[in-house]
Amino acid sequence: MGPSLPLLRSEPSRIPAAPCVRLSALWIQITGTWCNLECTHCLNASGPKDPWLRPLDAETARRAIREAEALGVKEIYFTGGEPFLHPAILTLLGEALERTEYRRIAVFGGVYNNSLALEAMLEDARRRDVEAVFCLGDMGGFGPHPDRVFPLLREHRVLAIQGNYDESLASGRADCGCGYTDPRDNHFARISYEYTFTRTSSVNRAWLGTLPRHRRVRLGEHGVLMCHGSPRVINEFLWESTTPNGLLRRFLQGEATDVLLCTHTGIKWHRALPGGGHAVNVGVIGRPENDGSTNVWYAVLSTGPDLDVEFVPVHYEHETLARQIEREGLPAEFAETIRTGWWTTCLENLPAKERIRGKF
């Protein structure tokens, strides 16, 4: 037998070694080799019959996720087999996301069928070097062509939660559940909801039904809770002028978090609470915020010595959107809002201080 190749010699002093500085990624083969398909060239011979590597139970996966968090892991992957055959996969995905730590994120709310603003916002966010983009719900309503929104959300891997509109569309309810009490507000809400419901595909409505109501992430040292209206009610309006500090502190303490992110009102604001903690209404990108400007808004949050919140204006082809609204036969009031930046509907729900800033 000839001499061994140099790299295969067994001399301990010459074996290459690299120190393990940290663990950056965890792969969990959650379903073992159990798969709904049986492909000829499968790398690990997965299939639907008698998997040679059994699926993991949910608690074992949870233990691995907790250990990964303690070791500073930044990425967690679920594989198989087919991971979505596991009965606890959606719950485990949510728990893994809660332990993901970011340094800089983009967050927006209220798409309201406005795919033009959504596309412009996503392009802007990527230029700002954010690590992830989150949507706080309400994909539909107000604007035209609802099914144009969903491909953008998927293509850009937006992490979304349910708003009241999404919940209603997914469950086939008769109204949007927006929380309006005034007859005029409800009149326009009903027109918008009926239009959106009939033009949102069953596939997309089903997808909306899979979204969680809340999402937790780490932003540096800060725990962040994301919701649509409030942590307790999906369509609660947290207005800047009428939401007391005591209520916000109660939300933070009750949810054991440092930062609360919400939307639903359509008007952005940020409050640093005395004694610590933050509440941020990230605004919406579906329509202007009743200030006479045609742009819309989203938020970029960064971690440092403290939380940094930047509200970012988004300029898009608003005239194109207004014309689409008109061609689709939606109310002229909707197109007027897009063109002028002033709300013409949903006005009776505004508190006095927010109402006086508007034109009507």
N, C-alpha and C positions, 0 to 999 in steps of 0.2 A: 504494500500500500504506500503510495507516495506521500510526501510531506503535506501537512495541513496548510490550508490557506491562512495567511497572517491574521485575518479578522476572526477566524474560528478557533484560534489557539485558546487554551483554557488557563493561561497564566493570569491570575487575578490582578496583578499589577498593571496589565495591559488591556483589561476590559474597559471599553469606553463607558463613561458614566456621566449623567447629567443630574444636578440637584433638583429636587421637586420644590420649587419656590412656592407655588400656590396651585390650587385646582380652579381652573377657569370655567370648565363646562362639565355638565353631568348628562349622561345619556341613560335613560331608563327604558329597558326593553319590556314595556308594561304588559304586552300580550304574549311574551315569549315568542314562539313560532306559530301562534294561532292566527290564521288569516282567512278571509272569505274567498281568496283566490289561491290557485295552485299553479304558479308559473313555472315553466320548464327550467328556466335559467335563474331561479331565485337563489340569491347568495347563501341564505341559511335554510333552504328547503322548507319554507313556511307553507302552511296549507290548512284546510278546514278540518282535517281528520287527525286525531291523536297527536297533538304537537309534542315534539321531542323535548322542547323547552317550555315548561308550563308558564302560564301568565302569573304575574305578581299579584298578590292581594293588595288592596288599597292601603292598608296600614303600613306595609313594607315600603311602598312607594312614598308615603307621607314621611316615614322615618328618614328615608334617603334625602328627601327635599329639605327636611329640617337640618340634617347633617351638612348638606351642601351649603345652606345659608350660613352656618357657623364657620365654614371653610372659605367663605367669600366667593362662592361660585356666582358668575354673572349670567350664565346661559344654561337652561335646562331643556333637553330634548326628550320627547316621548317617541318611542319607536316600537317595532314589533318584528314580525307579524303586522297586522293592521291595528294600530293603537286605538282607533275609534270603535273597535269591537268591545273594548273594556267598559263595563257598566258604570265605572266611576270616572271616566276620562275627563268629562267636562268639569266636574268638581275638582279633580286633581290639577287640571290646567289653571283653574282659577286660583287655587292655593299656591301653585308655582309662580304665577304672575304677581301675587301679593308679596312674594319674597324677592322679586327682581328689583334691583337698585339702579336708579338712573341718576344722572347729573343734570340733564337738560331735556325737557319735554315740551311738546306743543299740545294744547287742549282747546277744543272748540265745542260749540253746541249748536242746536237748531239749524240743520241743513235746509229744511223746509223745501225740498225738491230743487234747490238752487245748485245744479251741477256746475254751472259756470263759476260761481264763487268758490265752490268746493275745490275745483281743479286749480284755480289761482292760489287758493290758500295752501294747498298741499305742496305746490311748487315753491311757494315762499318759505314754508316751514323747512323743507329740505335744504334750502340755501342757508338756513340759519343753524345747520349742524345739530338738529335735535336728534336724540336717540330713539324716540318713539313719538307717535301721534295718537292722541286719544279723542274720541267723540263722546259727548255726554248725552246723546240721544236726540230724538225727534228728527228722523231722516225725512219725513214727509210733511206735507201741508203747505199752503200758500202758493207755491210756485208750480210750474208745469213739468211734465215728463218725469214722474218719480223714478222710473226704472233706470234712468241715466245716472243716478247717484251710486247705485250699488257696485258697478264695475270699478269705479274710482276708489271706493272704500276697500275693496278686495285687492286691487292692484297695488295700492300704497300701504297695505297691511295696517290699516287703521284699527285700533283697539277700541271697540265701541261698547256702550251700555244702553239699556232701554230707556227711552223717554215714554211719556204717556201716549204719544202718537204711535210709537212702535208697538207698545203693548196692545193698543186698540186694534191696529191693523192685523197683528198676529192672531188675536183671539176672535176676530170677526165682529167686534162690537159695533153698535149703531152710531156712535159718535166718538170724537177724538179724546174725550176725557181731559180736555184742556183746563177745566176748572173755572170757566167763565160763568158769571151769574146774570149778566145783562143780556136782554133779548137781542139787541143789535149785534153784540159780539158773537152770540151763539148763532145768529143767522149766517154770518160770514164764515164762521168755523164749520158749520154744517155743509155749506157749498164746497169749501176746500176739502173737507174730509171725504165727502162722497166722490169728488173728482179723483182724489189720491187713491182711495180704496179700489175703485174700479180699474185703475191703471197701474196698480202695483201687482206684479206677477205672484202667483201662489208660491213659487220658489222663494222669492224675496220676502214675502210675508212670513213664510216658515222660518227663514233665517232670522228675521227680527225676533221671533219667538224664542230663539236659542240664546239671545243676549242676556247677560246678567243685569240685575237692577243696580248693583253697586260694584265698584272695583277699588281695590287697595293696592298701592305701590309704595316703594321707598324712594324718596328723592333726597339723596345724601342721608343726612341724619333725621330727616323729616318723614313721619308717616303721613300718607295722603289718602283721604277717602274721597272717591268720586261718586256723585249721584246726579240725578236729573233735577228734581225740584228741591227736595231736602232728604236727609237720611230717613225721615219717618213717613213722608208722603211723596209719591212720585210727581204729583202736579202742584206741590206747594210753591207759592210765589215768595221768594226771599228777596224783597225789594231793599235797596240800600237805605231808604229813608224810614222804613217801618220795621226793620229787623233789629231787635235790641241785642246788645253784646251778651246779655245773660242767656238768651236763647242759643246764640252761637257757641258760647262756652259749654252749655249743656249738651249740644250736639257733639262737640269735640270730646268731652269727658265720657259721654255715653258710648261713643264709638272708639274710645281709646286711640285717638289720632291727634295729629298736630295741625293738619291742614285740611280744610273742607273745600272741595270744588263743586260748583253747581252751575246751572244755567236756567232755562225755562222762562225767565222774565223777559229776555230779549235785550236787556241793558246790562252792561258790564260794570263791575265794581270790585274793589279789593279793600279789605279792612284788616290791619294788624291789631290784634286784640291786646289790651293792657294785660301784662303778666304773661304774654306768650300765646302763640297760636295765630292762625290766619284763616280768613274766610274769603273765597274768591268766586265771584260770579263771572264766568269766562265770556259771557255774551253769546251772540249767535252769528252765523255767517249767512243765514237764509234771507235776511232783510236788514235794512239800515236800522239804527237804534234810536230813531225819532229825534235826530239832531240836525236835520237839514243837509246832511252829507250822504252821498250815494255809496260810500264805502261801507264795508262790514268789518267785524273785529274777531280776533281770536287771541289767546294768551300763550306766552312762552314763559315757563317757570324754570328757574335755574337754582342750584344749591350753591352755597358759599358759607360765609360766617352766619348768614341768615338767608331766608327765602327771598329770592328776587322774582318779582312778577312784572312782566312787560306786556302791555296790550299792544297788539300789532294791527294796523289798518290793512285791509285788503281791497285793492281796486280791481275791478273786473269789468267785463262787457255788460254793464247793467242795462244799457239800451236794448241790447239783443234779448236779454231776459224779459224786459217789459213788452217787447213785441211778441215774444213767445206766449206770454200770459194772455195777450189780446187775441192771438190766433187760436188759442185753446178755449176761448170763450169764458175765461175766468173774469171775476168782477173788475171793472175799470179802476176801482179803488186800489186793488193790488198793484196794478201797473203804475198808478200815480205815486204810490209809496216808493217803488223802486226808482222812479225817475227823480223824485224830489228829496228823498231822505226823510220825509215826514210821514208818520203813521196816519192812516185814514180809517183803520179798523182796530179793534181790540183796545180802544181808548178808555172805555168805562172801567176797565180793571186797574188802571194806573192810579197809584196814590197821588195826593195833591202835589207834592214836590216834584215827582216825575212828570206829572201831567202839565205843569206850568212851563216846563222846558220845551214842550212841543208847540206846534203851530195851531192845532185844533183842540 
